[in-house]
């Protein structure tokens, strides 16, 4: 949709216009420090808010790039004024040093949480070969499943706390406990100890950190939201590229305990930096509906969107979890461990590429084609029979997987008000956690009874079902198969 730009008045010799320009210049030179909401007051006269009147004379109006329901305006103070569905006016910076510092802090969180989680394949192989040789692949897969589940599950309360402006205290606590869980995991000797440290404590504290990083970043941007979240998502792939290299080399040269200590201290720096930079943009507002708002599911678009996330998470990470196992069965040796690094490195393309154009084209319009690509690579992955083939599939799968991770949050953001984005995103992530929890054990159980081909059919079928749900969500949101979302 093209922007409708209302040209400002051009009466060069008007005293009123001169006063307006003088006032606007003053506002630009000394912008207000607080970012606030204004509830429209129909009874107020034209002189009730002179600053607002002056800003109105020099503003241009557009529509939300993703949804026709949100009218937005760029005011004279540089903020984007967004009129929400309930009539409130929300002021969003949409850039500036403070907003990009929030992005940088969120990048540190995604690097240290999802980046480290994406290295799970290296640890799964190490546990199986060196520590827990009497355990099946499915047993060890439960540790990874707990990570993937618990990194999403705390999003429900944390998303609500972001909306209420109360997320910092649990966030600061997790900023210390999360790296501690990694360091302690280096001392485990028994399977149950690894489950508690590397599964439960690690995953839960990572989840407390992850959701606020995404939700708070979304508050600071409007027209550039997909770009900002794409940059944040790239930090995850960067971590997923670096951590497997660190762990593979440290395990070989320093041993398991020191490998975990080094990773723990890297994560401690990241979480402490984020603790200093992540802050709410909007003042707290109590939205109706409680922590889990069942009324949100009366919107069929949101219901299908949530169902799609649940199904996709059941199959999306299956190739990444077992690709190194397949590589070692093919006789690739140490190179098999680098397949995870290759997939995560190429996922950077999928995360930042779509984000550059998603604000203009629509996040959902790019997310769905990316899922079709994931379906193809998930079915094709076991049919690789040499080093070149499995490397190509790892790279391609990483690109399409990265596009889903990058576009998920901005696609969810357009399904309601920005002031409720924490709860809305938290509900989606909490339900996604169950798909993540069952993914690796189910695939591992299938692998122990059958082969990699059956595992790929199972994961690919879940992706097909999830993609169908996203197509329906898009249709119910737009009431058409055509349009921008």
Buried (B, 14 or more C-beta within 10 A) or exposed (E): EEEEEEEBEEEEEEEEBEEBBEBBEEBEEEEEEEBEBEEEEEEEEEEEBEBBEBBBBBBBBBBBBBBEBBBBBBBBBBBBBBBBEEEBBBBBBBBEEEBBBBBBBBBBBBBBBBBBBBBBBBBBBBBBEEBBEEBBBBBBBBBBBBBBBBBBBBBBBBBBBBBBBBBBEBBBEBBEBBBBBBBBBBEBEEBEBBBBBBBBBBBBBBBBBBBBBBBBBBBBBBBBBBBBBBBBBBBBBBBBBBBBBBBBEBBEEEEBEEBBBBBBEBBBEBBBBBBEBBBBBBEEBEBEEEBBBEEBBEBEBBBBBBBBBBBBBBBBBBBBBBBBBBBBEBEBEEBBBBBBBBBBBBBBBBBBBBBEBBBEBBBBBBBBEBBEBBBBBBBBBBEBEEBEBBBBBBBBBBBBBBBBBBBBBBBBBBBBBBBBBBBBBBBBBBBBBBBBBBBBBBBBBBBEEEEBEBBBBBBBBBBBBBBBBBBBBBBBBBEEEEBBB
